[in-house]
């Protein structure tokens, strides 16, 4: 009887963790975030789907996969289109894409998404208004 109760307890514990993770993921999906350091000339965005992320990095579109565990996030398999653009925009884009590999934590506060890298650098995004990405 003790083994059955212990087994049921473990199952419920794992189900609870899995639900917590899906609620967190749901809070990111279906929204577009704009990097707060973006300018009119270099607008950087990020969007989330169930297991994928994608966005615009100033010149190119980019994409990849992500996993979440608690407040940890891992962005991986980052790829992008290969268009060329103004030097300043290309430099900003390269810096941004390179930083994504170093992101290890995230937090969402109201309409703000904050990524923190392994070196403590922060990327701060604001949720875009719905009309901003309807074209």
C-alpha positions in Angstrom: 0.0 0.0 0.0 2.9 2.4 0.8 4.4 1.7 -2.6 1.2 2.5 -4.4 0.7 5.8 -2.4 4.3 6.7 -3.1 3.9 6.0 -6.8 0.8 8.1 -7.0 2.5 10.9 -5.2 5.4 10.9 -7.7 2.9 10.9 -10.6 1.1 13.9 -9.2 4.3 15.7 -8.5 5.5 15.2 -12.1 2.1 16.2 -13.5 2.2 19.4 -11.4 5.7 20.3 -12.7 4.6 19.7 -16.2 1.6 21.9 -15.8 3.7 24.7 -14.3 6.0 24.6 -17.3 3.2 24.6 -19.8 1.6 27.7 -18.0 4.9 29.5 -18.3 5.2 28.6 -22.0 1.7 29.7 -22.6 2.5 33.1 -21.2 5.1 33.6 -23.9 3.3 32.1 -26.9 1.3 34.2 -29.3 3.0 37.4 -28.3 5.5 39.6 -30.1 8.2 41.4 -28.0 10.3 44.3 -29.2 13.9 44.8 -27.8 13.8 48.0 -25.8 17.2 49.1 -27.3 15.7 48.8 -30.8 15.6 52.0 -32.8 13.4 53.1 -35.7 16.2 52.0 -38.0 17.0 48.7 -36.3 13.9 47.0 -34.8 14.5 43.6 -33.2 11.6 41.4 -32.2 11.1 37.9 -30.8 8.0 35.7 -30.9 7.3 32.3 -29.3 5.3 29.3 -30.5 5.0 26.0 -28.7 8.7 24.9 -28.9 10.0 27.5 -31.4 11.0 31.1 -31.3 11.3 33.5 -34.3 11.7 37.1 -35.0 13.3 39.9 -36.9 16.8 40.9 -36.0 17.2 44.2 -37.9 18.0 42.9 -41.3 17.1 39.1 -41.3 14.4 36.9 -39.9 15.7 34.4 -37.4 14.4 31.3 -35.7 15.3 28.5 -33.4 14.0 26.1 -30.6 13.7 26.8 -26.9 13.2 24.8 -23.7 12.0 26.1 -20.4 12.5 24.7 -16.9 11.5 27.0 -14.1 13.1 30.3 -14.7 15.7 28.8 -17.0 15.5 29.0 -20.7 17.7 27.6 -23.4 17.6 29.0 -26.9 19.2 26.7 -29.4 19.4 25.8 -33.1 19.4 29.5 -34.1 19.3 30.1 -37.8 18.5 33.1 -40.0 17.9 34.3 -43.5 21.1 35.6 -45.2 20.2 39.1 -46.4 22.7 41.9 -46.3 21.9 45.4 -45.0 23.4 48.6 -43.6 26.6 48.0 -41.6 25.2 49.4 -38.3 22.2 47.1 -38.6 24.3 44.1 -39.5 26.6 44.7 -36.5 23.7 45.1 -34.1 22.1 41.9 -35.5 25.3 39.9 -35.1 25.7 41.1 -31.5 22.0 40.2 -30.8 22.1 36.7 -32.4 25.4 35.9 -30.6 23.9 37.0 -27.2 20.9 34.6 -27.7 23.3 31.6 -27.3 24.3 32.9 -23.9 20.8 33.4 -22.5 20.2 31.2 -19.4 17.3 32.8 -17.4 14.2 34.7 -18.2 11.4 36.4 -16.4 8.1 38.0 -17.5 6.8 41.0 -15.5 3.5 42.4 -16.9 4.3 43.2 -20.5 8.1 43.0 -20.1 10.3 40.0 -21.0 13.8 39.9 -19.6 16.5 37.5 -20.7 19.7 37.2 -18.6 22.9 35.7 -20.0 25.6 33.7 -18.3 27.6 36.9 -17.9 24.7 38.8 -16.3 23.9 40.9 -19.4 20.2 41.6 -19.8 18.0 41.8 -23.0 14.8 43.6 -22.1 11.8 43.3 -24.4 8.4 45.0 -24.2 5.3 43.3 -25.6 4.3 44.9 -28.9 0.8 46.3 -29.3 -1.4 44.1 -31.4 -1.6 46.7 -34.1 2.2 46.8 -34.5 2.4 43.4 -36.0 -0.8 43.4 -38.1 0.2 44.6 -41.5 
